[in-house]
Amino acid sequence: MAASARRAQAELRTYGSVAYDPAYFPDAGGREEEQPRIRTRERVAARERARVRPAGYVAPTAVIGFALVAVMAVLLLAGYAQVTQVSDQIVHLRQEEDALREENAKLSTEYELCFDLKSVEERVAASGMMVQPQPGQIIVLNVAEPDSAKIYQDQDGDGADLWSEVGDTVDNLVEFFQ
């Protein structure tokens, strides 16, 4: 026992009143027990699984918003189609207007050439529908004096015309809105 106590004391290292564990000093020179070597396992890097969000519901406002955007896009395309169609019609109508103006100019010259005033006067005079005026039928107006306007006022000054005019105006308004 004494031998084992000495061995135990020899194995223990102390520093004053402090005792150290023999395993703390690895340079003990073979006195330590050999521990079996454990082969460490290599860990395979595991990929983190993708987190899957639980199935939820779609907000009704989002559905309505996407529907409105789709409707607006369709209306925009329809508007562009209408603008293109109208501009094509405008070009066609302008070409037609130019053609009609040329035709109007031609027909106007033909119309003026068709009527000779002397031949018309001879035909009407020959049928008896038109006769030359007699000297007693001719009236001459002298318009050498300048034009003038006179304002006539109510000589009584009682203002009866004012009230009758107001009444007429009210009657006209009532009739208009009925």
C-alpha positions in Angstrom: 0.0 0.0 0.0 2.8 2.3 0.8 4.2 1.7 -2.6 0.9 2.5 -4.2 0.6 5.6 -2.1 4.0 6.7 -3.2 3.2 6.1 -6.7 0.0 8.0 -6.4 1.8 10.8 -4.7 4.5 10.7 -7.4 1.9 10.9 -10.0 0.3 13.9 -8.3 2.0 17.1 -8.8 1.6 19.8 -6.3 2.5 23.4 -6.0 2.2 24.4 -2.4 -1.2 23.5 -1.2 -2.5 23.2 -4.8 -2.8 19.7 -6.3 -3.0 19.3 -10.1 -4.7 16.5 -12.0 -2.1 14.2 -13.6 -3.9 14.3 -16.8 -3.2 18.0 -16.9 0.4 17.4 -17.6 0.8 15.4 -20.8 4.6 15.3 -20.5 4.4 12.8 -17.7 6.4 10.3 -19.7 4.2 7.3 -20.3 2.6 7.3 -17.0 -0.7 8.3 -18.5 -3.0 5.7 -19.7 -3.2 5.5 -23.3 -6.6 6.3 -24.6 -7.9 4.4 -27.5 -7.8 6.4 -30.7 -11.3 7.3 -31.9 -11.7 7.8 -35.5 -13.7 10.9 -36.0 -16.5 10.8 -38.4 -16.5 13.2 -41.2 -19.7 15.0 -41.3 -21.3 15.3 -44.7 -22.3 18.8 -45.2 -26.1 18.6 -45.2 -27.9 21.0 -47.3 -30.4 23.0 -45.6 -33.8 22.0 -46.7 -35.8 24.7 -48.6 -38.4 26.1 -46.4 -41.8 25.6 -47.9 -44.3 28.2 -47.1 -47.6 26.7 -46.1 -50.3 27.1 -48.7 -52.2 30.2 -48.0 -54.9 32.1 -49.7 -54.6 34.9 -52.3 -55.8 38.2 -51.2 -59.0 39.2 -53.1 -57.7 42.8 -53.6 -54.7 41.3 -55.4 -56.9 39.3 -57.7 -59.1 42.4 -58.4 -56.0 44.5 -59.0 -54.6 42.1 -61.5 -58.0 41.8 -63.2 -58.2 45.6 -63.5 -54.7 45.8 -64.9 -55.6 43.2 -67.5 -58.8 45.0 -68.4 -57.0 48.3 -68.7 -54.4 46.7 -71.0 -57.1 45.3 -73.3 -58.9 48.6 -73.4 -55.6 50.4 -74.2 -55.0 48.1 -77.1 -58.6 48.5 -78.3 -58.1 52.3 -78.1 -54.9 52.1 -80.2 -56.8 50.0 -82.7 -59.6 52.5 -83.0 -57.1 55.4 -83.3 -55.4 53.6 -86.2 -58.7 52.9 -87.9 -59.9 56.5 -87.5 -56.7 57.9 -88.8 -57.0 55.6 -91.9 -60.5 56.9 -92.4 -59.3 60.5 -92.2 -56.7 59.9 -94.8 -59.3 58.3 -97.1 -61.8 61.2 -96.5 -59.2 63.8 -97.3 -58.4 62.1 -100.6 -62.1 61.9 -101.4 -62.4 65.6 -100.4 -59.7 66.6 -102.8 -61.3 64.6 -105.6 -64.7 66.2 -104.9 -63.2 69.7 -105.0 -61.7 69.1 -108.4 -65.0 67.7 -109.6 -66.8 70.8 -108.2 -64.5 73.1 -110.0 -65.1 71.3 -113.3 -68.9 71.2 -112.8 -69.0 74.9 -111.9 -67.3 75.9 -115.1 -69.6 73.7 -117.1 -72.6 75.2 -115.3 -71.5 78.7 -116.1 -70.9 77.9 -119.7 -74.3 76.3 -120.1 -76.2 79.4 -119.3 -75.8 82.3 -121.6 -77.9 85.2 -120.3 -78.7 86.6 -123.7 -80.1 83.3 -124.8 -82.2 82.9 -121.6 -83.5 86.5 -122.0 -84.5 85.8 -125.7 -86.3 82.6 -124.7 -88.3 84.2 -121.8 -89.1 87.3 -123.9 -90.3 85.1 -126.8 -92.6 83.1 -124.5 -94.2 86.3 -123.0 -93.2 85.7 -119.5 -90.8 88.6 -119.4 -91.6 92.1 -120.8 -89.7 95.3 -120.7 -90.8 97.7 -118.0 -92.8 100.8 -118.9 -91.6 104.2 -117.9 -94.4 104.5 -115.3 -93.3 101.3 -113.6 -89.8 102.5 -112.8 -89.2 103.9 -109.3 -86.0 105.6 -108.4 -84.9 105.8 -104.8 -82.6 108.5 -103.6 -80.4 107.1 -100.9 -77.9 110.0 -100.8 -78.9 110.9 -97.2 -77.1 109.1 -94.4 -79.0 106.5 -92.4 -80.4 107.5 -89.1 -82.2 106.0 -86.2 -84.6 107.7 -83.8 -85.4 106.5 -80.3 -89.0 107.0 -79.2 -89.7 107.2 -75.5 -92.8 106.9 -73.6 -94.3 110.4 -73.3 -96.4 109.6 -70.2 -93.3 108.5 -68.2 -95.4 106.3 -65.9 -93.2 103.3 -66.4 -96.1 101.0 -67.4 -94.1 99.6 -70.2 -91.3 98.5 -67.8 -93.7 96.4 -65.8 -95.3 94.9 -68.8 -91.9 94.0 -70.2 -90.9 92.3 -66.9 -94.2 90.4 -66.9 -93.6 89.3 -70.5 -90.1 88.1 -69.6 -91.4 86.1 -66.7 -94.1 84.6 -68.8 -91.6 83.6 -71.5 -89.3 82.0 -68.9 -92.2 80.0 -67.4 -93.2 78.8 -70.8 -89.6 77.9 -71.6 -89.2 75.7 -68.6 -92.5 73.9 -68.9 
